[in-house]
């Protein structure tokens, strides 16, 4: 076989060499390394690990509708709206008073700007970056309200507020009007609360834009928002990097454009979690306990579990001499777009060498994804439902049943 090299692009002499299955898998890897930061691959992972298993294990039409609404709206909100708000709306609005040479630096991470030590530039940039972060805080706040909107939707559409009925645990399916009113009132109250907090975020954003460059206090507040680790742990780089990575509200830099960052993802999980627990508590003990069982595990996996799994898997492969063509001693793996150059340098039959490298690349990236779908998706969803049913049956084990009339008489 020969290698065609047209305009410095390597093409296969035989387009069918890698096969349809490997092609499809490589497209998933390409999305993971594509141009939308974390967004595209996270959307796919969350849909695969969240919506699909919950749909399979749905306990009623109301349960299916709730999970579909939550999973799709959360994924679209968390993984695409930060870039839309940050890059598409607020960046243009907030940077118009900056000098042209500073506008392009807005996407540079705050921690890197602070390392550069250009105090005059940072005085202008930090308040703008903090204002952008606060304006994008609409995302976790809306995430917080989604569960309350879900409660209202189920109440209005299915006339249900009791989780035991929604989860098909209580066959009598009697609804308590007082509980229904409580669910509705608390939902509306918390939605208004989130709106009030966001109004405060916008007000602080306006103050930062107007006075941030000249106020030492506002400078400190700005740095705490977008580079908390650098601000709080100046003498401990390890702690500073950890806090910056997981708790900074600063945007990620995606080739000069603002994209979802780890810190923003963490804020969505934590703030959204408050909504999950609050909304579930309104609908009864079993809903709260099911959330308590599931959410911490899923939340940890979303924030850093998948990353830790990938690193651990690479370490295991490297230690056992597997995929050694791609994994180096620092556990780094080349991007998909670099595999053709690596195959050329290795020499030999290009199609065969490239196919081997592509298989390794797909294996390295694909197994953690399959683990997420299988364990974090189907296992957690299935076991969560089973434990809820077990707890409910255990709680009602002393109930007596009139065999003839089929009427439950609780002690």
KAMO-V263334 format. One record per backbone hydrogen bond with DSSP energy under -0.5 kcal/mol. NH is the residue of the N-H (numbers start at 1). CO is the residue of the C=O. Records with the same first field share a line. If there is no record, write none. Layout:
# KAMO-V263334
NH = CO / CO
This chain:
# KAMO-V263334
4 = 2 / 11
6 = 4 / 9
7 = 5
9 = 6
11 = 4
17 = 14
22 = 18
23 = 19
24 = 20
25 = 21
26 = 22
27 = 23
28 = 24
29 = 25
30 = 26
31 = 27
32 = 28
33 = 29
34 = 31
38 = 260
39 = 36
42 = 38
43 = 39
44 = 40
45 = 41
46 = 42
47 = 43
48 = 44
49 = 45
50 = 46
51 = 46
52 = 47
54 = 50
55 = 51
56 = 52
57 = 53
58 = 55
63 = 166
64 = 60
65 = 61
66 = 62
67 = 63
68 = 64
69 = 65
70 = 66
71 = 67
72 = 68
73 = 69
74 = 70
75 = 71
76 = 72
77 = 73
78 = 74
79 = 75
80 = 76
81 = 76 / 77
84 = 80
85 = 81
86 = 82
87 = 83
88 = 83
89 = 84 / 85
90 = 85
91 = 86
93 = 89
94 = 90
95 = 91
98 = 95
102 = 99
103 = 99
104 = 100
105 = 102
106 = 103
108 = 105
113 = 109
114 = 110
115 = 111
116 = 112
117 = 113 / 114
118 = 113
119 = 117
122 = 118
123 = 119
124 = 120 / 121
125 = 121
126 = 122
128 = 124
129 = 125
130 = 126
131 = 127
132 = 128
133 = 129
134 = 130
135 = 131
136 = 132
137 = 134
138 = 135
139 = 136
141 = 137
142 = 138
143 = 139
144 = 140
145 = 141
146 = 142
147 = 143
148 = 145
149 = 145
150 = 146
151 = 147
152 = 148
153 = 149
154 = 150
155 = 151
156 = 152
157 = 153
158 = 154
160 = 154
163 = 161 / 283
165 = 162
166 = 162
167 = 163
168 = 165
169 = 164
170 = 164
171 = 169
173 = 170
177 = 175
180 = 176
181 = 177
182 = 178
183 = 179
184 = 180
185 = 181
186 = 182
187 = 183
188 = 184
189 = 185
190 = 186
191 = 187
192 = 188
193 = 189
194 = 190
195 = 191
196 = 192
197 = 193
198 = 194
199 = 195
200 = 196
201 = 197
202 = 198
203 = 199
204 = 200
205 = 201
206 = 202
207 = 203
208 = 204
209 = 205
210 = 206
211 = 207
212 = 207 / 208
214 = 211
215 = 211
216 = 214
219 = 215
220 = 216
221 = 217
222 = 218
223 = 219
224 = 220
225 = 221
226 = 222
227 = 223
231 = 227
232 = 228
233 = 229
236 = 233
240 = 236
241 = 237
242 = 238
243 = 239
244 = 240
245 = 241
246 = 242
247 = 243
248 = 244
249 = 225
252 = 259
254 = 252 / 257
255 = 253
257 = 254
259 = 252
265 = 261
266 = 262
267 = 263
268 = 264
269 = 265
270 = 266
271 = 267
272 = 268
273 = 269
274 = 270
275 = 271
276 = 272
277 = 273
278 = 274
279 = 275
280 = 276
281 = 277
282 = 278
283 = 279 / 280
284 = 281
288 = 284
289 = 285
290 = 286
291 = 287
292 = 288
293 = 289
294 = 290
295 = 291
298 = 294
299 = 295
300 = 296
301 = 297
302 = 298
303 = 299
304 = 300
305 = 300
306 = 301
308 = 304
309 = 305
310 = 306
311 = 307
312 = 308
313 = 309
314 = 310
315 = 311
316 = 312
317 = 313
318 = 314
319 = 315
320 = 316
321 = 318
322 = 317
326 = 323
327 = 323
328 = 326 / 332
331 = 328
334 = 326
338 = 335
339 = 336
342 = 338
343 = 339
344 = 340
345 = 341
346 = 342
347 = 343
350 = 348
353 = 349
354 = 350
355 = 351
356 = 352
357 = 353
358 = 354
359 = 355
360 = 356
361 = 357
362 = 358
363 = 359
364 = 360
365 = 361
366 = 362
367 = 363
369 = 365
370 = 366
371 = 367
372 = 368
373 = 369
374 = 370
375 = 371
376 = 371
377 = 372
378 = 373
379 = 374
380 = 375
381 = 377
382 = 378
383 = 379
384 = 380
385 = 381
386 = 382
387 = 383
388 = 384
389 = 385
390 = 386
391 = 387
392 = 388
393 = 389
394 = 390
395 = 391
396 = 392
397 = 394
399 = 396
400 = 409
402 = 400 / 407
403 = 401
406 = 402
407 = 402
409 = 400
410 = 408
